[in-house]
Amino acid sequence: MQRFSSLAKSAQNVLINLGRMLSLAWETDKFLTIGYFGTAGIGAFFPIITSYIYKLLVDYLIKSQNITTTIPLILIALLGSRYILNIAWDFVMWGLKNTYFDFLFRYKIQNALNYRFFEKVSNLDIAHLENPKTEDLIAKASDTFTWRPPDFLRQSSYLFNNFVSYVSSFLILIPYGWWIPITVSFLSLPRLYLRTKFGKLEWSIYGSGAPEVRKLWYLRWLLSTKMAIVESRIFQSGKELLGRFKKTQDYLYNLNKGPVEKFLNVAIFPQLFEVSVVFIFAYLKLPVVLSGKMSVGDFTFFCKYLGQDFGCCRGYDFESW
């Protein structure tokens, strides 16, 4: 129950942070926000259309074997449209989403965050500015706010792309048996749980919540601020500070090493489980294909999106958000 509560709280934090970032993005530039996430959603449909055309191509090829000496126009059209769609997919995902919109969107978000950060810092009371905790917080924020929030939005766009792919794959698999997409979705939960449980591994020790991190940031401040460097030269404390800095780094490294090793011990099991399930479902369809009740193209299409349903649940770490 405690684990479920922790996962629910993590999901709630994700939604809250996502809402804040999307609000900032929408306020900053509506066109870029729609374009960035819109191309992510549109990009999810290209593999489906391409796979379906490939299915039709395989079926028409099999039907036309030893029947005609000329190449049917439909085969030329299907073959050509498949490669045209690949060009369109590459343009939408690489040209528009990952280059044009990603660059301009990230640039706009970073500008907005920089302005808000310096606006907030410049209006702080002098008492806050002289508070070591506030100084640590400012130093930590200044090192992360220009890349972490934009990266959060980038991950959100990938998640949106995967969500669209998952829903599409779910609907595609229903005609092959309504229980198949439901079973596959249910069996994806171990991977989701594992990725959520170990999501914090995505962040470095500098972004973790360990109490020693504050000491690390304070030592960084002492070793990088002009006034503190001058004082350390006067009191000959530079070597001692560097020693403490190295000791704290080593402690945090060893602290984070344990979870990484635990993750490695169980990382292979969800994949083995998923591959076994995909193999069983594909195996159960083989007699239907051999009897002629299912075409070879349908079978390849089925196998493609049977694995796709699992694939949509890989690689996203909600805990780290």
N, C-alpha and C positions, 0 to 999 in steps of 0.2 A: 504493500500500500504506500509505503514511504517512497519507493522508487517511482511509482505511478504519479504520486504527487509532485515529485521532482521533475519528471518529464512534462507534466501538465504546466508547471510553473515555467519551465524553459520555453515551451510552446507559446505561453502567454507573453513572455518577454519578447520572443521573436515577433509576434504580431504587433505588440506595442511599438517596438523599435522600427519595424517595417512601416507602420502607419506614420510615425514621425518623419522617417526619411522620405517616404513617398509624398508627404505633405510639403516637405522642404523642396523636393524635386519639382512638384507641380507648381509651387509658388515661384520657383526659379525660372523654369522654362517648360510650358505645357507641351509645346511641339516636340521637344527633344524627349520628354518623358513618354509621350504616346509612341513616338517612333522607336525608342529604345526597347520598351516592353512589347510593343506591337510586332516588331520584327522578330522578337524572341518567340512570340506565339505563332506567327505565320510560319517561321522556320520549322516548327514541329510537324507541320502537315506535309512538307516536301518528301520526307522519307516514306510516308504512308502512300502518297500518290505514286512515287517512283517504284515502290515495292509492288503496288497493285498493277502498274503497267508491266512490270517484269513478269508477274503472274500471268497476265493476258498473253504476253509474248511467248512464254513457255508453252501455254496451252495451244496457241495457234500453230506454233512450230510442230508440236506433236501431232496435231490434227492434219497438218499439211505434209507430213512425211510420206514419201512414196506415192503421193497423190497427184502433185502438180510439178511441172518442170520449170515453171516461172515463179518468181518471188511475188506473192500476193501483196497488194498495195497496203493492206492492213498491217502486215508485218513490218514494212518499211516505215509506216507511220508510227507504230508502237516503238520500234527501235529508235527512231529519230526523236520522238517525244521524250523518251527516257533520258537521253543525253541533254536535250534542251532543258528539261527539268533540273538536271544536275547543275547546269550553268546558272539557272535562276536561283536554285538553292544556295549555290556558292556566292552569288552576288548579294542575296538577301542577308545571309548569315555572316559572310566574311566582309563583303564590301560595305553593306549598310550597318548591320548590327555591331560587329566586332571592330570596325574601323571608324566609319563616319559617326554613327550615333554614340558609340562607346567613347571616342575621343572627346567630342564636343560636350556630351553629357557629363563625363568625368570632370572636364575643365570647368564647366558651369557650376557643378556641385562643389568643387574645391574652392572656387572663387567665393561662393556663398558662405561656405564654412569658414574660410579665412576671415571674411568680413565680420561674421557674427562672433567669431572667437576674439578677434582684436577689439571689437566693439565692447564685448563683455569685460575683457581684461583692462581696457583703458578706462572703464568706469568703476573699477573696484576701489573700495576705500583703501587708504594707505595702510590701515591696520591689517587688512586682509593680505595686502601685498607683502607685508613683513612677517606674516605667519608662515612658518616652515611647511606646514601641511598644505597650505594654499600654493606655495612655491613648488612643492613636489607635484601637486595636481596640475599646475600650469605647465610644468616641464614635461610631464607624462602626456598631457593632452596635445601639446605642441608637436610631439614626436609621432603621434598616431592619427590625429584627426584628419590630416590631409589624404591618408590612404585607406584607413579602416572603413569609414562610412561609404566612400565610393565602392570599395570592394564588397561591402555588404549589399549594396544595390546590384552589383554585378552578379553576385551569388543569387540574389533574389530573381534576377532575370533568367538565370539558368534553371532555378527552381520552377519558375513559371513555364519555361519551355518544357521541362520534364513533366510538369503537371498536365499540360495540354497533351503531351505524348502518352501519358498514362491513361487519361480519360479516353483518348482516341483508340489506344490499344485495347482497353477494356471493352469498348463498344464493338470493335472489330472481332474480338474473340467470342462474343455472345452467340453468333450464329453457329459456331462450332460446338456449342454446349455451354449453357448459361453458368454451369458450375465451374467451368475452367477458369475464367477471369477472377471469379470470387475466390477460388482456391489459391490461385497464384498470388493474388493480392494479400490474402491471409498469410501465406507462407513467406511473404516479403518482410513481415514484421520483425523476424530475428535480425535481419540486416539493419533495418531502421533503428531497432533498439541498440544494436552494437554501435552504430555510427553516432547515435545520440549520446550514449554512455561515454564514449571516448572522443566526443566532439571537441573538448577543450585542448586536445593534443594539437589542434591546428594552430593554436596561438603559441608564441614563444614565451619563455619565462618572463620576459619584460612586460607581458600583458596579463600574466596570471594574477590570481587574487591572494597569493601567499603573503603573510605579514612581512616576510623578509624583503618583499619587492619594494616596499616603501623605503627601507634602508638602502636598497640598491639605487633607487632614484635619488635619494638624498646624497649618496656618495657621488653619483654622477654629477649632481649639481655642484658639489664641492670641488670636483675635478675639472669642471668646465667653465665655471663662472669666474670672471676676471678678478673680482674682489676676493673670492675664496682662494684663488690661486696665489694671489699676492700674499694673503695671510699664511698660506701653507709654506710659502718660500721663507717668510720671516720666522715662523716657528719650526721650520724643518720637519713638517708633518706630511709631506707629499708621499714619501715612501710608505709610511704607515697607512695612509688612506688607500693607496693602491693595493696594499696587502689585504686590507679589509674588503675592498671591492672584489678582488680575485677570490677571496674566501667565500663571500656571499654568492658570487657567480657559481662557484663549484657546488655550494650547498643546494642552490636552486636547480642546478643541472641534475644532480643526483635525486632530488625530490621529484623531478618530472620524468626521470628515467624509468622508474617503477611502472607507472601507468602505460608507458610505451611498450615495455616488455610484456605486460599483461595483455595488451591489445594484440600483440604479435602471436601470442599463444592461442587465441581464439579467432583470429581474422579469417582463416581459411574455411571455417565450418559453414558459415552462411552460403558461401559460393558453392561448396560441395553439395549442400542441401538443395540449393536452387537448380543446379545443373542436373541433379538426379530427378527432380520433379519434372523439369522440361523434357528430359529423356523419356520418362514414363509416359507423359501425355503424347509425345511425338510417336512413341512406339505403339500406343493404343490406336493411333490413326493409320498405321501402316496397312492393316488388313483392309480398311476402307478404301485406301488408295489402290491397292493391288486388285480389289474387286471392281474398280472402275467407278465407284460411287463418289469418289473425290478425285479431282484432277490433280496432276502433278504440280501445276501452278498454284492451285488452292493449298496444297500441302506445304509448298515452300513459303507461301504467304502466311500460313498458319504458324509454321516454325519460327519465322522471322518475328512475329509479334507476340508469340509465346515467350520468347526471350526478352523482347522489348518491355514487356510488363514488369519483369524483374529489373531490367536495366534502368528504368525510371527512378528506382529507389536507391541508386548508388551515388556516393560521392558528395553528399550534402550534410553538413554537420550543424544541426539546429542548436545544439548546446553552445557552440562557439559564438553564436550570434547574440 
